[in-house]
Amino acid sequence: MEDSKTSKRLSLFLDSGIYRFENSNAIFVDPVRLLNRSYSQFRVSPSAYYSRFFDAKRVGSPGNEPNIPSSASKKRKRKVKPHSLNERERAADQRHQQMRPMLLNALQCLTAATDLLAVLRDLRTGFCSPESRESALPGDEMSFIEHGCVWQAPLYEIVLNFPPHHMQRNDEGSPIDQCSGQKVLALFDNLVVNDTSYDVEAEFLDSKYIIPGQSCFYMSDLGQIHNLIPAEPYCGFNLILIDPPWENASASQKIRYPTLPNRYFLSLPIKQLTHKDGALVALWVTNREKLRNFVEKELFPTWGVSYEATFYWLKVKADGSLISDLDLFHHRPYECLLLGYCHGEGTNSEQISTLRSALRDEIVISIPGDYSRKPPIGELLLEHVPGPKPSRCIELFAREMINGWTSWGNEPLHFQKSSYFDTKK
């Protein structure tokens, strides 16, 4: 019976990208499989996504069993100079100590799931052709952020190339329209929509980008975000996912993307973007105590959001071990997604109360992708979203697109470049 349950969980994972551990609040996700559910003609290339933290050693080989790093083993490797924690650091360490048992339990669940670990060793190349494994990734050409700052920015256009001979059908299954050809649209400060049910290949300058079906993006700086506020509250969003470019010394050193001071995020029009029936707001934060205090005491109250729970993203390598020591103070191998509710003018208090009672802290485990790229866990949040179905979803400061979502930011096409994809066979 147990073997049957395990086999079913693995089968569901291979299909959905989500592996739910039994009797646990931990979940393992494969971002590539999750993302590929958004595409019909293309696939996200595993070799392109998993560019970091991928150990070539095969799981199950002698001496390569998954392990759980500890502070003791870290100290054996190198001597750590004594450090007296200040008040904020003590508060951050207290948060960590409270969550540590749950994080370790989640890691132990992964270690015990030998069926899943056997799949992970080939996660990077498991379902792509040998040719695609060597596909070239984007180079060092100008970024969208840089393009948006030049004087030509208002003149830039993006071309959407719709596949020929694609028939749309009515409820009876009869063809009602044939959509083919091109659509030329302003790239910046404009809502670019693919309202078809299939992928569209887009062109900007000499590069190509893949736009999933039933999705749209608005590429602009923070000053233009108010253009996304709906004219009517019932056209607002039920799920608002936010990944702000928090000030971060590491990001600045690597010059990966520009950051903003915390006070800038107070101006985000979360209340105005919220659907009349309310919204679940999900905010990515780092483990800095100063930032947590800012969110809890200033940001959420300003937005009108009531904090409810936290999802912890635990980062592992392909062999099931953590990317860094769990107790490494300034480089914890996890990040936090803070969840809360924002009420709309017609919010059903009884529904929100029911959703609140079901929402709890959870651990989401995955192998990281590119620098600062978060796993696409929107699907895990949908069961907690208030209002009508299907939910209206938006990601702020987005760097990729999801089927059915609106993506806003100054580079929502960052991970949509065609070199990140393989053609689906």
N, C-alpha and C positions, 0 to 999 in steps of 0.2 A: 504493500500500500504506500509506504514511504517513497519507494523508488518511483512509483507512478506519479506521486505529487511532485517529486523533484523533476521528473521528465516533463511534466506539464508546465512547471515554472520555466524551465529552460526553453521549451517550445514557444511559450508566450514571449519570452525575452527575444528570441531570434526573430520573431515577427514584429514586436513592438519596440524593442530597445529598452524595456523596463523589466527588471528582475526584483520581485518582492520577496524578501526573506520572511519565512514563516515565524509567527509570534514575535515580530520585531517591528520597530518603527524606522528601520533602515531599508533603503532602496538603492539598488545599483542601476545606473542608466548608461547606455551607450549613446552619446550625442549624435553619432553618425546615423545610426538606425532611426533615432527620433527625427532628425532633420530630414532624412530621406522620405519620411511620410508626407512631406510637403511638396514632393516633386513627382511628376508623371513621366517626363522624357529624360531627366537627368538624375544623377546620383552624386551626393557629396563624396569626394574621394577620401577613403580612410587614410591613405598615406599622406594626403595633404592635411587632414585634420589633426592626426596624431603626430605632430612634428616634435613633441617634447615628451620626456618621461617615459619613453618606450624602451624597455630592456629587451635586448635581443636574446637573452638567455631563456631557454624554454622552461616553462613551469613544469614541475614534476621531476626535473633532472636532479640527480644527487647533488646536494649542497645548495640547491636553488629554491627551497621551499619558501612560501610566503612567510614573512616574519612581521612582528609588531615591534617597531623600534621603541626603546624606552629611554628615559633620561639617564639611567645608569649606564647603558651601553654607549650613549653619546659621551658621557664623562670619561669612559675608558679610552675613547678614541682621542680625546684632546682635553687638556685641563681648562676648566672654565674659571675665570677670575671671579672672585666674590663680588657681588653687586647688590647694593642696598636699594630696594625698590622704593620709589616715591609713592605718593598717595594714589595717583592714577594707575601706576603700574600694579600696585597691590589690588586695586579694584578689578583691573583686567585679569590678573592672575586668579582672583576669586571666581570670576565668571568662568574661566577656563577649568578650574578645579571642579566646579559644579557640573560642567558638561563632560568632563573627562571620562567618567564611567560609561556614559551613553555612547561616546565616540569609540571607546575601546570595544564595547559590545558589538557595535556595528562592524568594526574591523574584524572581529572574531567571526561574525556571521559570514563575512566574505571569505575569510580563510577556510572556513568549514565547507564552503560551497565549491567543492572540487570540480563539479560539472561546469560551473560558470568559469572558474579559473582556467579550465582547459580551453574554453572558447577565447578567453582574453589573450592568450599567448599569440593568437593569429588575428587579433582584432584589427590590426593595422592593414593587413593584406588579405583578410579572410574572404572578402567578396568583391574583389576588384581584379581586373586583368593585369598581367605582368607589365603590360605597356603603361597602364595608368599609374602604377606604383612609382614610376619615375617622372610623372608629369611635372612640368615646371610650375613653380609657385610665383606669385607676383613679385616683380623686382623692385628696384628703387626709384621708380618713376614718381612724379608728383602725386601727392595724395589728394583726396577730395577736399580736405581741409585747406590745403595750399591752393587748389583751383578756385575754391570759394572766396579767396582773399584777393584775387587779381581783378583788374578792371574789366576783363572780358566775362566775368562770372555771369552777369545777367544775359549774356548772349549764348552761353553754352546750351546745347540741346542734346537730348538723348533720344535714340531711335529704337522703338519697340518693333521687333520683327515677328509678326504672327505667322505660325506655321500654315502653309497652304492646305486647302482641301480638308480643313477640320470642320466637321459638321456638329452644330449644336442641335440638341433634340428636345422636344417638348415632353410633357408628362406621358403621352401615349407612345413615346419612343420614335416619333417621326422627325426627320430633319426639318428644322425651321429656319436655319440661317447658315451661311458659309462665311467664316471669318478668315480673311487672309490679307496680306499686304503689310504696310508699315504705318506707324503712328509716330510723329515727331513732336516732342514736348520739351518745354523748358526744364532744365535739370534742377536748378536751384530755386528755392522759394516757390515751389509748385508741387501740388499733389499728383504724383505719377501713379496711375492705377492699372493693374492687370485684372480686369473683372471677368476674365475667362476662367475656365476650370483647368487649364493646362499651362505648362511653363512657357515663358516667352524669353527669347534671347534678345538682349538689348545691346546697343552699341553707343559708346561714348569715346570720341577721338579714335584711337587705334585699338581700344580694348573692348571685350565683350563681357556681358554680365547676364546672369540667369535670374529671372524674376518669377517666383512661384505663382501659381494660380490663386485667384481671389485674395490678392495682397496689394498693398500700396505703400509708398514711402513719400516722405516730405523731407527734403534735404535743406537744412537751414541752420543758422546759428540760433542762440538762445533768444535773441530779440524777436524772432518771427514765430515762436511756438504758439502764440495766441491765435494765429491763423487756423489752428487745429480745433479750437473751441467750437463745438457744434452750435448751430442756430437754435436747436430745440433740445431740451434735456433728455428726451427719449432717444436721441441720436448719440448720447455720450457713451463712455466706455465702462464696462463692468469689471475689466481686469486691466490694471495699469502696472506694468513692470518697468522698473527704473534702475539703470546701472550708471550712476553719475561718475564723471571723471574727477573723483575726489583728489585733493592735493595729496601727492604721494612722492616721497623722495626717490623711491625706486623707479617709478614711471618717468620722473623728470630726468634721472640719470640715463635711462635707456632711450630717452627721447621718442617714446612710442606714440604718445598722443598728448595734446595740451590738457592741462588740468584747470580747474576753477576753484576759487575760494568758496568755502562752505556757504557764505551768505548769499551767493548767487542762486543757490537752489531753493531759497525761501520764496523766490518769485515764480516758481513753477506753478501753473494754474491747475493744480490737481482737483480742486473743488469744482472748477468750471468744466473740466474734462469728464467728470464723473456722471454716469448714467443716473437718471432720475430714481432708479431703484437701488442705487448704491454701487460701490465698487470695492473689490479687493485690491489693495495697494501692496506691491511687493518691491522692497528696496534692498539692493545689494550694498553691503557696507564692509569695511575692513575691520580688523580686530582692535583698532586703536580706541582706547577708552574715551579720549577727547571727542572722537567722532560719535561714539555711541551716546554720550551725554548730549551732544548737539542734536542728534536725531530725536532722542526721547524728550528733551526739554524744550526744544525750539522748533525743529523741522516738522515733526508729526503734528504738534499742536497748531502750527501755522497752517498746515494743509487741511486740518480738520480730520486727521486720521487717528483712530484709536488702535494702539498696538495690541496684538493678540497672540502671536507665536513666532518662532524662528525656525527656518530650515537651515541646516548646517551642510555645506558642500564640503565633503571630505575627499581630498585629492590623493589618488593612489597611482602606482605604476602598474604596468601590465602583469607583473608577478604577484600583485595583490598587496605589496608593501607600500607604506606611506611615502610621499615624495620628500618628506623631511621629518625629523623627530617630532613627535606629538607635543613634547614639552619645550621645544625650541622657542624661546620667548618672543623674539621679533619676527619669526618666520613660521607661524603656525601652519600646519598643512590643511587648513580649512578656512572657509569664508562663510559669512552669514547673510541670509536673506530674511529681512524683517518683514513680517506680514501684519497688516492692519486693515480696518474697514473705514471707508469714507461714506457717509450717508448722503443720499440725494434728497430732493424735495419730496419724492414719493416713496421713500424707503419703507419696506415692510419690516417693522421691528421684530416681528415673530420669526420671519425668515432669517434675519441676521442673527438672532439669538440661537436658532437651530444650527446655523453654520458655525457660529462661535463654539458651540459645545463640541462640535466634531473636529475642530482645528486643534492641532497639537504640534509640539516640536518634533521634527523629523530629521533624519540623517540621509542625505543624498550622496552616494558614492559614485565617482567617475574618474576616468583618466583625463587629465586636462588637455585642452587643445592649445592653440596659440596664446601668446602672452595676453592676459586679462580677458580672454574669451570665456564667457560663462556657458555652462551647459544649458541647452534649451529645455527648461523644466516647466514651461507654461502649461503643458498637458497635465502635470501633477497638481497644478493649482486650480484647474477648472471645476473640480468637485466642490470647492470652497467659494465659488464666485456667485454673488447674488444676482437677481434679475432674470430676464428671459434668456432662453437658449435658442440658437447658439449665441454664446457670449461675444460681445464686442471687445476686442483686445487691442491694446496699444503698448509698444515698448518705446520708452524715452531714452535717448542717447544710444540708440540701437546701432549695431555694426553688421547686422545681417537681417534677413527677412524670413518670415514664417507664413505658411499658407493660412489665409484668413485673418492675418494681423496687419495693423498699421504700424510702420516703423518710422520714427522720427529721430533726427540727429544730424550732425554735420558730416557723417560718413556711413549712412545705412547700407551702402553697397560694398563696404570694405571686404566682406567675406563672400560676396556674390560674384566675384570675378570668375570667369569660365574655367580658369586654370585650377580652381578648387573643386571642379566637378568632372565626372566621367559621364559619357553618354550611356543612358540606360539601354540594355539590350533586350 
